[in-house]
Amino acid sequence: MEIKALTIDEAVKAGLPIAREVLGVIDRYCLYDVSGEVVIEYWRGKELSVKLIYANDPAKALMHYYNAERSGLVRCSSVS
């Protein structure tokens, strides 16, 4: 799926309708943006999530995301 955005904020906003289509209600999102890799994870509660990934190697970016998450380097915000 292609999402056009020039900034991270635009990407987060552009991904919301897609995540809502899959999950229904979105409570928060978590963001990882390092060295040209972007992972945005949208959450419904504590158990359901959808990730949007922008990277040359999405699998590698996802591994970097999980490592950063374990280290407390992924920032999360509630959806208003």
PDB file with one MODEL, atoms N, CA, C and O in Angstrom:
MODEL        1
ATOM      1  N   MET A   1       0.839  -1.159   0.000  1.00  0.00           N
ATOM      2  CA  MET A   1       0.000   0.000   0.000  1.00  0.00           C
ATOM      3  C   MET A   1       0.892   1.233   0.000  1.00  0.00           C
ATOM      4  O   MET A   1       1.902   1.265   0.704  1.00  0.00           O
ATOM      5  N   GLU A   2       0.546   2.214  -0.753  1.00  0.00           N
ATOM      6  CA  GLU A   2       1.365   3.415  -0.843  1.00  0.00           C
ATOM      7  C   GLU A   2       0.694   4.574  -0.113  1.00  0.00           C
ATOM      8  O   GLU A   2      -0.485   4.865  -0.317  1.00  0.00           O
ATOM      9  N   ILE A   3       1.478   5.227   0.743  1.00  0.00           N
ATOM     10  CA  ILE A   3       1.020   6.427   1.443  1.00  0.00           C
ATOM     11  C   ILE A   3       1.994   7.530   1.101  1.00  0.00           C
ATOM     12  O   ILE A   3       3.205   7.363   1.245  1.00  0.00           O
ATOM     13  N   LYS A   4       1.474   8.658   0.648  1.00  0.00           N
ATOM     14  CA  LYS A   4       2.338   9.785   0.323  1.00  0.00           C
ATOM     15  C   LYS A   4       2.331  10.779   1.473  1.00  0.00           C
ATOM     16  O   LYS A   4       1.282  11.270   1.888  1.00  0.00           O
ATOM     17  N   ALA A   5       3.532  11.065   1.982  1.00  0.00           N
ATOM     18  CA  ALA A   5       3.674  12.012   3.079  1.00  0.00           C
ATOM     19  C   ALA A   5       5.072  12.603   3.026  1.00  0.00           C
ATOM     20  O   ALA A   5       6.038  11.915   2.694  1.00  0.00           O
ATOM     21  N   LEU A   6       5.171  13.872   3.355  1.00  0.00           N
ATOM     22  CA  LEU A   6       6.471  14.543   3.357  1.00  0.00           C
ATOM     23  C   LEU A   6       7.087  14.613   4.750  1.00  0.00           C
ATOM     24  O   LEU A   6       8.300  14.770   4.888  1.00  0.00           O
ATOM     25  N   THR A   7       6.261  14.497   5.771  1.00  0.00           N
ATOM     26  CA  THR A   7       6.755  14.565   7.149  1.00  0.00           C
ATOM     27  C   THR A   7       6.223  13.360   7.930  1.00  0.00           C
ATOM     28  O   THR A   7       5.304  12.672   7.486  1.00  0.00           O
ATOM     29  N   ILE A   8       6.810  13.125   9.084  1.00  0.00           N
ATOM     30  CA  ILE A   8       6.352  12.038   9.946  1.00  0.00           C
ATOM     31  C   ILE A   8       4.924  12.297  10.414  1.00  0.00           C
ATOM     32  O   ILE A   8       4.109  11.375  10.450  1.00  0.00           O
ATOM     33  N   ASP A   9       4.615  13.541  10.771  1.00  0.00           N
ATOM     34  CA  ASP A   9       3.245  13.871  11.199  1.00  0.00           C
ATOM     35  C   ASP A   9       2.242  13.559  10.103  1.00  0.00           C
ATOM     36  O   ASP A   9       1.165  13.031  10.377  1.00  0.00           O
ATOM     37  N   GLU A  10       2.589  13.883   8.855  1.00  0.00           N
ATOM     38  CA  GLU A  10       1.702  13.570   7.734  1.00  0.00           C
ATOM     39  C   GLU A  10       1.540  12.060   7.575  1.00  0.00           C
ATOM     40  O   GLU A  10       0.447  11.581   7.274  1.00  0.00           O
ATOM     41  N   ALA A  11       2.619  11.314   7.775  1.00  0.00           N
ATOM     42  CA  ALA A  11       2.548   9.854   7.664  1.00  0.00           C
ATOM     43  C   ALA A  11       1.645   9.269   8.743  1.00  0.00           C
ATOM     44  O   ALA A  11       0.847   8.370   8.474  1.00  0.00           O
ATOM     45  N   VAL A  12       1.772   9.783   9.967  1.00  0.00           N
ATOM     46  CA  VAL A  12       0.925   9.309  11.064  1.00  0.00           C
ATOM     47  C   VAL A  12      -0.539   9.574  10.725  1.00  0.00           C
ATOM     48  O   VAL A  12      -1.377   8.685  10.877  1.00  0.00           O
ATOM     49  N   LYS A  13      -0.855  10.774  10.272  1.00  0.00           N
ATOM     50  CA  LYS A  13      -2.239  11.129   9.927  1.00  0.00           C
ATOM     51  C   LYS A  13      -2.742  10.325   8.738  1.00  0.00           C
ATOM     52  O   LYS A  13      -3.896   9.896   8.728  1.00  0.00           O
ATOM     53  N   ALA A  14      -1.891  10.112   7.730  1.00  0.00           N
ATOM     54  CA  ALA A  14      -2.301   9.356   6.549  1.00  0.00           C
ATOM     55  C   ALA A  14      -2.545   7.886   6.878  1.00  0.00           C
ATOM     56  O   ALA A  14      -3.394   7.247   6.258  1.00  0.00           O
ATOM     57  N   GLY A  15      -1.808   7.347   7.847  1.00  0.00           N
ATOM     58  CA  GLY A  15      -1.983   5.951   8.231  1.00  0.00           C
ATOM     59  C   GLY A  15      -3.180   5.686   9.119  1.00  0.00           C
ATOM     60  O   GLY A  15      -3.645   4.549   9.201  1.00  0.00           O
ATOM     61  N   LEU A  16      -3.689   6.713   9.787  1.00  0.00           N
ATOM     62  CA  LEU A  16      -4.824   6.528  10.704  1.00  0.00           C
ATOM     63  C   LEU A  16      -6.050   5.892  10.037  1.00  0.00           C
ATOM     64  O   LEU A  16      -6.608   4.949  10.599  1.00  0.00           O
ATOM     65  N   PRO A  17      -6.493   6.363   8.870  1.00  0.00           N
ATOM     66  CA  PRO A  17      -7.669   5.732   8.255  1.00  0.00           C
ATOM     67  C   PRO A  17      -7.448   4.252   7.926  1.00  0.00           C
ATOM     68  O   PRO A  17      -8.370   3.443   8.036  1.00  0.00           O
ATOM     69  N   ILE A  18      -6.235   3.905   7.529  1.00  0.00           N
ATOM     70  CA  ILE A  18      -5.925   2.510   7.223  1.00  0.00           C
ATOM     71  C   ILE A  18      -5.993   1.676   8.495  1.00  0.00           C
ATOM     72  O   ILE A  18      -6.597   0.603   8.508  1.00  0.00           O
ATOM     73  N   ALA A  19      -5.371   2.172   9.567  1.00  0.00           N
ATOM     74  CA  ALA A  19      -5.384   1.454  10.834  1.00  0.00           C
ATOM     75  C   ALA A  19      -6.804   1.340  11.387  1.00  0.00           C
ATOM     76  O   ALA A  19      -7.170   0.302  11.940  1.00  0.00           O
ATOM     77  N   ARG A  20      -7.597   2.387  11.245  1.00  0.00           N
ATOM     78  CA  ARG A  20      -8.990   2.347  11.733  1.00  0.00           C
ATOM     79  C   ARG A  20      -9.811   1.347  10.936  1.00  0.00           C
ATOM     80  O   ARG A  20     -10.705   0.700  11.481  1.00  0.00           O
ATOM     81  N   GLU A  21      -9.512   1.219   9.655  1.00  0.00           N
ATOM     82  CA  GLU A  21     -10.233   0.250   8.829  1.00  0.00           C
ATOM     83  C   GLU A  21      -9.971  -1.178   9.325  1.00  0.00           C
ATOM     84  O   GLU A  21     -10.863  -2.025   9.288  1.00  0.00           O
ATOM     85  N   VAL A  22      -8.764  -1.432   9.782  1.00  0.00           N
ATOM     86  CA  VAL A  22      -8.397  -2.761  10.259  1.00  0.00           C
ATOM     87  C   VAL A  22      -8.824  -2.974  11.711  1.00  0.00           C
ATOM     88  O   VAL A  22      -9.392  -4.014  12.044  1.00  0.00           O
ATOM     89  N   LEU A  23      -8.553  -1.997  12.573  1.00  0.00           N
ATOM     90  CA  LEU A  23      -8.751  -2.165  14.008  1.00  0.00           C
ATOM     91  C   LEU A  23     -10.044  -1.557  14.551  1.00  0.00           C
ATOM     92  O   LEU A  23     -10.480  -1.912  15.646  1.00  0.00           O
ATOM     93  N   GLY A  24     -10.648  -0.662  13.811  1.00  0.00           N
ATOM     94  CA  GLY A  24     -11.826   0.045  14.315  1.00  0.00           C
ATOM     95  C   GLY A  24     -11.407   1.286  15.077  1.00  0.00           C
ATOM     96  O   GLY A  24     -11.296   2.365  14.495  1.00  0.00           O
ATOM     97  N   VAL A  25     -11.177   1.147  16.347  1.00  0.00           N
ATOM     98  CA  VAL A  25     -10.793   2.271  17.205  1.00  0.00           C
ATOM     99  C   VAL A  25      -9.282   2.238  17.433  1.00  0.00           C
ATOM    100  O   VAL A  25      -8.707   1.174  17.660  1.00  0.00           O
ATOM    101  N   ILE A  26      -8.650   3.397  17.371  1.00  0.00           N
ATOM    102  CA  ILE A  26      -7.214   3.519  17.630  1.00  0.00           C
ATOM    103  C   ILE A  26      -7.039   4.330  18.910  1.00  0.00           C
ATOM    104  O   ILE A  26      -7.542   5.448  19.014  1.00  0.00           O
ATOM    105  N   ASP A  27      -6.322   3.764  19.888  1.00  0.00           N
ATOM    106  CA  ASP A  27      -6.072   4.446  21.155  1.00  0.00           C
ATOM    107  C   ASP A  27      -4.784   5.262  21.129  1.00  0.00           C
ATOM    108  O   ASP A  27      -4.731   6.378  21.645  1.00  0.00           O
ATOM    109  N   ARG A  28      -3.746   4.688  20.522  1.00  0.00           N
ATOM    110  CA  ARG A  28      -2.440   5.339  20.524  1.00  0.00           C
ATOM    111  C   ARG A  28      -1.623   4.844  19.347  1.00  0.00           C
ATOM    112  O   ARG A  28      -1.983   3.881  18.671  1.00  0.00           O
ATOM    113  N   TYR A  29      -0.524   5.525  19.125  1.00  0.00           N
ATOM    114  CA  TYR A  29       0.425   5.070  18.122  1.00  0.00           C
ATOM    115  C   TYR A  29       1.830   5.207  18.689  1.00  0.00           C
ATOM    116  O   TYR A  29       2.092   6.046  19.550  1.00  0.00           O
ATOM    117  N   CYS A  30       2.724   4.368  18.190  1.00  0.00           N
ATOM    118  CA  CYS A  30       4.124   4.392  18.604  1.00  0.00           C
ATOM    119  C   CYS A  30       4.961   4.623  17.349  1.00  0.00           C
ATOM    120  O   CYS A  30       4.632   4.141  16.265  1.00  0.00           O
ATOM    121  N   LEU A  31       6.040   5.364  17.518  1.00  0.00           N
ATOM    122  CA  LEU A  31       6.825   5.799  16.367  1.00  0.00           C
ATOM    123  C   LEU A  31       8.301   5.475  16.550  1.00  0.00           C
ATOM    124  O   LEU A  31       8.888   5.714  17.605  1.00  0.00           O
ATOM    125  N   TYR A  32       8.878   4.925  15.492  1.00  0.00           N
ATOM    126  CA  TYR A  32      10.315   4.672  15.411  1.00  0.00           C
ATOM    127  C   TYR A  32      10.780   5.317  14.116  1.00  0.00           C
ATOM    128  O   TYR A  32      10.289   4.967  13.042  1.00  0.00           O
ATOM    129  N   ASP A  33      11.718   6.252  14.199  1.00  0.00           N
ATOM    130  CA  ASP A  33      12.213   6.985  13.029  1.00  0.00           C
ATOM    131  C   ASP A  33      13.720   7.169  13.173  1.00  0.00           C
ATOM    132  O   ASP A  33      14.180   8.126  13.796  1.00  0.00           O
ATOM    133  N   VAL A  34      14.485   6.243  12.591  1.00  0.00           N
ATOM    134  CA  VAL A  34      15.936   6.279  12.706  1.00  0.00           C
ATOM    135  C   VAL A  34      16.568   5.887  11.370  1.00  0.00           C
ATOM    136  O   VAL A  34      16.194   4.877  10.774  1.00  0.00           O
ATOM    137  N   SER A  35      17.514   6.681  10.911  1.00  0.00           N
ATOM    138  CA  SER A  35      18.329   6.362   9.731  1.00  0.00           C
ATOM    139  C   SER A  35      17.516   5.938   8.509  1.00  0.00           C
ATOM    140  O   SER A  35      17.848   4.949   7.856  1.00  0.00           O
ATOM    141  N   GLY A  36      16.477   6.664   8.205  1.00  0.00           N
ATOM    142  CA  GLY A  36      15.686   6.366   7.015  1.00  0.00           C
ATOM    143  C   GLY A  36      14.697   5.232   7.176  1.00  0.00           C
ATOM    144  O   GLY A  36      14.027   4.863   6.212  1.00  0.00           O
ATOM    145  N   GLU A  37      14.587   4.670   8.363  1.00  0.00           N
ATOM    146  CA  GLU A  37      13.591   3.641   8.652  1.00  0.00           C
ATOM    147  C   GLU A  37      12.499   4.267   9.515  1.00  0.00           C
ATOM    148  O   GLU A  37      12.777   4.923  10.518  1.00  0.00           O
ATOM    149  N   VAL A  38      11.262   4.051   9.104  1.00  0.00           N
ATOM    150  CA  VAL A  38      10.128   4.562   9.872  1.00  0.00           C
ATOM    151  C   VAL A  38       9.156   3.417  10.108  1.00  0.00           C
ATOM    152  O   VAL A  38       8.731   2.741   9.171  1.00  0.00           O
ATOM    153  N   VAL A  39       8.811   3.211  11.371  1.00  0.00           N
ATOM    154  CA  VAL A  39       7.773   2.247  11.731  1.00  0.00           C
ATOM    155  C   VAL A  39       6.771   2.993  12.593  1.00  0.00           C
ATOM    156  O   VAL A  39       7.130   3.598  13.603  1.00  0.00           O
ATOM    157  N   ILE A  40       5.517   2.945  12.186  1.00  0.00           N
ATOM    158  CA  ILE A  40       4.427   3.533  12.962  1.00  0.00           C
ATOM    159  C   ILE A  40       3.517   2.376  13.348  1.00  0.00           C
ATOM    160  O   ILE A  40       2.996   1.667  12.487  1.00  0.00           O
ATOM    161  N   GLU A  41       3.331   2.193  14.650  1.00  0.00           N
ATOM    162  CA  GLU A  41       2.470   1.125  15.142  1.00  0.00           C
ATOM    163  C   GLU A  41       1.238   1.751  15.785  1.00  0.00           C
ATOM    164  O   GLU A  41       1.348   2.510  16.747  1.00  0.00           O
ATOM    165  N   TYR A  42       0.071   1.428  15.250  1.00  0.00           N
ATOM    166  CA  TYR A  42      -1.199   1.927  15.774  1.00  0.00           C
ATOM    167  C   TYR A  42      -1.794   0.839  16.671  1.00  0.00           C
ATOM    168  O   TYR A  42      -1.797  -0.339  16.312  1.00  0.00           O
ATOM    169  N   TRP A  43      -2.297   1.246  17.838  1.00  0.00           N
ATOM    170  CA  TRP A  43      -2.792   0.303  18.832  1.00  0.00           C
ATOM    171  C   TRP A  43      -4.273   0.481  19.132  1.00  0.00           C
ATOM    172  O   TRP A  43      -4.787   1.598  19.187  1.00  0.00           O
ATOM    173  N   ARG A  44      -4.935  -0.636  19.320  1.00  0.00           N
ATOM    174  CA  ARG A  44      -6.287  -0.688  19.886  1.00  0.00           C
ATOM    175  C   ARG A  44      -6.159  -1.501  21.155  1.00  0.00           C
ATOM    176  O   ARG A  44      -5.946  -2.712  21.107  1.00  0.00           O
ATOM    177  N   GLY A  45      -6.286  -0.843  22.281  1.00  0.00           N
ATOM    178  CA  GLY A  45      -6.090  -1.519  23.555  1.00  0.00           C
ATOM    179  C   GLY A  45      -4.630  -1.931  23.712  1.00  0.00           C
ATOM    180  O   GLY A  45      -3.721  -1.236  23.258  1.00  0.00           O
ATOM    181  N   LYS A  46      -4.425  -3.073  24.362  1.00  0.00           N
ATOM    182  CA  LYS A  46      -3.052  -3.535  24.603  1.00  0.00           C
ATOM    183  C   LYS A  46      -2.696  -4.763  23.780  1.00  0.00           C
ATOM    184  O   LYS A  46      -1.568  -5.250  23.853  1.00  0.00           O
ATOM    185  N   GLU A  47      -3.657  -5.276  22.986  1.00  0.00           N
ATOM    186  CA  GLU A  47      -3.404  -6.539  22.311  1.00  0.00           C
ATOM    187  C   GLU A  47      -3.453  -6.468  20.789  1.00  0.00           C
ATOM    188  O   GLU A  47      -2.894  -7.346  20.131  1.00  0.00           O
ATOM    189  N   LEU A  48      -4.087  -5.479  20.213  1.00  0.00           N
ATOM    190  CA  LEU A  48      -4.216  -5.414  18.761  1.00  0.00           C
ATOM    191  C   LEU A  48      -3.446  -4.234  18.200  1.00  0.00           C
ATOM    192  O   LEU A  48      -3.546  -3.118  18.710  1.00  0.00           O
ATOM    193  N   SER A  49      -2.675  -4.483  17.144  1.00  0.00           N
ATOM    194  CA  SER A  49      -1.947  -3.378  16.525  1.00  0.00           C
ATOM    195  C   SER A  49      -1.755  -3.614  15.036  1.00  0.00           C
ATOM    196  O   SER A  49      -1.857  -4.737  14.541  1.00  0.00           O
ATOM    197  N   VAL A  50      -1.475  -2.526  14.342  1.00  0.00           N
ATOM    198  CA  VAL A  50      -1.152  -2.532  12.916  1.00  0.00           C
ATOM    199  C   VAL A  50       0.099  -1.689  12.756  1.00  0.00           C
ATOM    200  O   VAL A  50       0.207  -0.619  13.355  1.00  0.00           O
ATOM    201  N   LYS A  51       1.047  -2.161  11.951  1.00  0.00           N
ATOM    202  CA  LYS A  51       2.284  -1.415  11.727  1.00  0.00           C
ATOM    203  C   LYS A  51       2.373  -0.975  10.280  1.00  0.00           C
ATOM    204  O   LYS A  51       2.062  -1.736   9.364  1.00  0.00           O
ATOM    205  N   LEU A  52       2.801   0.256  10.086  1.00  0.00           N
ATOM    206  CA  LEU A  52       3.151   0.764   8.761  1.00  0.00           C
ATOM    207  C   LEU A  52       4.663   0.943   8.758  1.00  0.00           C
ATOM    208  O   LEU A  52       5.222   1.558   9.666  1.00  0.00           O
ATOM    209  N   ILE A  53       5.322   0.406   7.739  1.00  0.00           N
ATOM    210  CA  ILE A  53       6.781   0.410   7.694  1.00  0.00           C
ATOM    211  C   ILE A  53       7.257   1.059   6.401  1.00  0.00           C
ATOM    212  O   ILE A  53       6.794   0.727   5.309  1.00  0.00           O
ATOM    213  N   TYR A  54       8.197   1.997   6.551  1.00  0.00           N
ATOM    214  CA  TYR A  54       8.867   2.601   5.407  1.00  0.00           C
ATOM    215  C   TYR A  54      10.357   2.335   5.579  1.00  0.00           C
ATOM    216  O   TYR A  54      10.989   2.870   6.490  1.00  0.00           O
ATOM    217  N   ALA A  55      10.912   1.505   4.699  1.00  0.00           N
ATOM    218  CA  ALA A  55      12.331   1.166   4.795  1.00  0.00           C
ATOM    219  C   ALA A  55      12.736   0.398   3.538  1.00  0.00           C
ATOM    220  O   ALA A  55      11.898  -0.223   2.885  1.00  0.00           O
ATOM    221  N   ASN A  56      14.004   0.444   3.210  1.00  0.00           N
ATOM    222  CA  ASN A  56      14.512  -0.364   2.103  1.00  0.00           C
ATOM    223  C   ASN A  56      14.384  -1.848   2.411  1.00  0.00           C
ATOM    224  O   ASN A  56      14.124  -2.651   1.514  1.00  0.00           O
ATOM    225  N   ASP A  57      14.564  -2.214   3.670  1.00  0.00           N
ATOM    226  CA  ASP A  57      14.441  -3.600   4.113  1.00  0.00           C
ATOM    227  C   ASP A  57      13.456  -3.638   5.280  1.00  0.00           C
ATOM    228  O   ASP A  57      13.865  -3.509   6.434  1.00  0.00           O
ATOM    229  N   PRO A  58      12.153  -3.815   4.993  1.00  0.00           N
ATOM    230  CA  PRO A  58      11.137  -3.767   6.054  1.00  0.00           C
ATOM    231  C   PRO A  58      11.369  -4.769   7.188  1.00  0.00           C
ATOM    232  O   PRO A  58      11.111  -4.448   8.348  1.00  0.00           O
ATOM    233  N   ALA A  59      11.846  -5.963   6.878  1.00  0.00           N
ATOM    234  CA  ALA A  59      12.079  -6.960   7.927  1.00  0.00           C
ATOM    235  C   ALA A  59      13.169  -6.487   8.892  1.00  0.00           C
ATOM    236  O   ALA A  59      13.055  -6.656  10.106  1.00  0.00           O
ATOM    237  N   LYS A  60      14.214  -5.898   8.339  1.00  0.00           N
ATOM    238  CA  LYS A  60      15.301  -5.379   9.172  1.00  0.00           C
ATOM    239  C   LYS A  60      14.801  -4.195  10.012  1.00  0.00           C
ATOM    240  O   LYS A  60      15.140  -4.077  11.189  1.00  0.00           O
ATOM    241  N   ALA A  61      14.002  -3.332   9.406  1.00  0.00           N
ATOM    242  CA  ALA A  61      13.447  -2.180  10.128  1.00  0.00           C
ATOM    243  C   ALA A  61      12.569  -2.651  11.285  1.00  0.00           C
ATOM    244  O   ALA A  61      12.589  -2.056  12.362  1.00  0.00           O
ATOM    245  N   LEU A  62      11.804  -3.707  11.068  1.00  0.00           N
ATOM    246  CA  LEU A  62      10.947  -4.237  12.121  1.00  0.00           C
ATOM    247  C   LEU A  62      11.786  -4.794  13.267  1.00  0.00           C
ATOM    248  O   LEU A  62      11.430  -4.622  14.433  1.00  0.00           O
ATOM    249  N   MET A  63      12.879  -5.451  12.954  1.00  0.00           N
ATOM    250  CA  MET A  63      13.775  -5.940  14.005  1.00  0.00           C
ATOM    251  C   MET A  63      14.386  -4.775  14.784  1.00  0.00           C
ATOM    252  O   MET A  63      14.501  -4.835  16.008  1.00  0.00           O
ATOM    253  N   HIS A  64      14.779  -3.712  14.069  1.00  0.00           N
ATOM    254  CA  HIS A  64      15.317  -2.524  14.739  1.00  0.00           C
ATOM    255  C   HIS A  64      14.250  -1.905  15.652  1.00  0.00           C
ATOM    256  O   HIS A  64      14.549  -1.464  16.762  1.00  0.00           O
ATOM    257  N   TYR A  65      13.016  -1.880  15.172  1.00  0.00           N
ATOM    258  CA  TYR A  65      11.906  -1.339  15.958  1.00  0.00           C
ATOM    259  C   TYR A  65      11.751  -2.121  17.271  1.00  0.00           C
ATOM    260  O   TYR A  65      11.658  -1.525  18.344  1.00  0.00           O
ATOM    261  N   TYR A  66      11.724  -3.458  17.179  1.00  0.00           N
ATOM    262  CA  TYR A  66      11.556  -4.273  18.384  1.00  0.00           C
ATOM    263  C   TYR A  66      12.722  -4.091  19.350  1.00  0.00           C
ATOM    264  O   TYR A  66      12.517  -4.051  20.563  1.00  0.00           O
ATOM    265  N   ASN A  67      13.933  -3.981  18.833  1.00  0.00           N
ATOM    266  CA  ASN A  67      15.100  -3.736  19.695  1.00  0.00           C
ATOM    267  C   ASN A  67      14.974  -2.379  20.399  1.00  0.00           C
ATOM    268  O   ASN A  67      15.241  -2.267  21.595  1.00  0.00           O
ATOM    269  N   ALA A  68      14.568  -1.358  19.651  1.00  0.00           N
ATOM    270  CA  ALA A  68      14.393  -0.019  20.226  1.00  0.00           C
ATOM    271  C   ALA A  68      13.268  -0.020  21.251  1.00  0.00           C
ATOM    272  O   ALA A  68      13.360   0.647  22.282  1.00  0.00           O
ATOM    273  N   GLU A  69      12.210  -0.766  20.969  1.00  0.00           N
ATOM    274  CA  GLU A  69      11.081  -0.857  21.898  1.00  0.00           C
ATOM    275  C   GLU A  69      11.526  -1.478  23.221  1.00  0.00           C
ATOM    276  O   GLU A  69      11.166  -0.983  24.289  1.00  0.00           O
ATOM    277  N   ARG A  70      12.296  -2.549  23.158  1.00  0.00           N
ATOM    278  CA  ARG A  70      12.795  -3.200  24.380  1.00  0.00           C
ATOM    279  C   ARG A  70      13.709  -2.263  25.170  1.00  0.00           C
ATOM    280  O   ARG A  70      13.778  -2.345  26.397  1.00  0.00           O
ATOM    281  N   SER A  71      14.403  -1.382  24.468  1.00  0.00           N
ATOM    282  CA  SER A  71      15.322  -0.440  25.115  1.00  0.00           C
ATOM    283  C   SER A  71      14.622   0.832  25.587  1.00  0.00           C
ATOM    284  O   SER A  71      15.257   1.701  26.184  1.00  0.00           O
ATOM    285  N   GLY A  72      13.322   0.949  25.324  1.00  0.00           N
ATOM    286  CA  GLY A  72      12.573   2.132  25.734  1.00  0.00           C
ATOM    287  C   GLY A  72      12.789   3.337  24.834  1.00  0.00           C
ATOM    288  O   GLY A  72      12.575   4.473  25.257  1.00  0.00           O
ATOM    289  N   LEU A  73      13.211   3.101  23.595  1.00  0.00           N
ATOM    290  CA  LEU A  73      13.511   4.204  22.677  1.00  0.00           C
ATOM    291  C   LEU A  73      12.391   4.515  21.687  1.00  0.00           C
ATOM    292  O   LEU A  73      12.519   5.428  20.871  1.00  0.00           O
ATOM    293  N   VAL A  74      11.298   3.764  21.755  1.00  0.00           N
ATOM    294  CA  VAL A  74      10.157   4.023  20.894  1.00  0.00           C
ATOM    295  C   VAL A  74       9.199   4.926  21.653  1.00  0.00           C
ATOM    296  O   VAL A  74       8.817   4.631  22.786  1.00  0.00           O
ATOM    297  N   ARG A  75       8.811   6.034  21.018  1.00  0.00           N
ATOM    298  CA  ARG A  75       7.902   6.959  21.722  1.00  0.00           C
ATOM    299  C   ARG A  75       6.459   6.725  21.273  1.00  0.00           C
ATOM    300  O   ARG A  75       6.178   6.521  20.092  1.00  0.00           O
ATOM    301  N   CYS A  76       5.579   6.761  22.229  1.00  0.00           N
ATOM    302  CA  CYS A  76       4.160   6.520  21.964  1.00  0.00           C
ATOM    303  C   CYS A  76       3.346   7.738  22.367  1.00  0.00           C
ATOM    304  O   CYS A  76       3.700   8.453  23.304  1.00  0.00           O
ATOM    305  N   SER A  77       2.252   7.966  21.650  1.00  0.00           N
ATOM    306  CA  SER A  77       1.348   9.080  21.923  1.00  0.00           C
ATOM    307  C   SER A  77      -0.087   8.605  21.782  1.00  0.00           C
ATOM    308  O   SER A  77      -0.382   7.710  20.990  1.00  0.00           O
ATOM    309  N   SER A  78      -0.970   9.206  22.550  1.00  0.00           N
ATOM    310  CA  SER A  78      -2.380   8.855  22.391  1.00  0.00           C
ATOM    311  C   SER A  78      -2.938   9.581  21.178  1.00  0.00           C
ATOM    312  O   SER A  78      -2.457  10.647  20.792  1.00  0.00           O
ATOM    313  N   VAL A  79      -3.953   8.987  20.593  1.00  0.00           N
ATOM    314  CA  VAL A  79      -4.612   9.560  19.420  1.00  0.00           C
ATOM    315  C   VAL A  79      -5.741  10.445  19.922  1.00  0.00           C
ATOM    316  O   VAL A  79      -6.568  10.014  20.725  1.00  0.00           O
ATOM    317  N   SER A  80      -5.769  11.666  19.453  1.00  0.00           N
ATOM    318  CA  SER A  80      -6.843  12.574  19.898  1.00  0.00           C
ATOM    319  C   SER A  80      -7.913  12.703  18.870  1.00  0.00           C
ATOM    320  O   SER A  80      -8.887  13.425  19.081  1.00  0.00           O
TER     321      SER A  80
ENDMDL
END
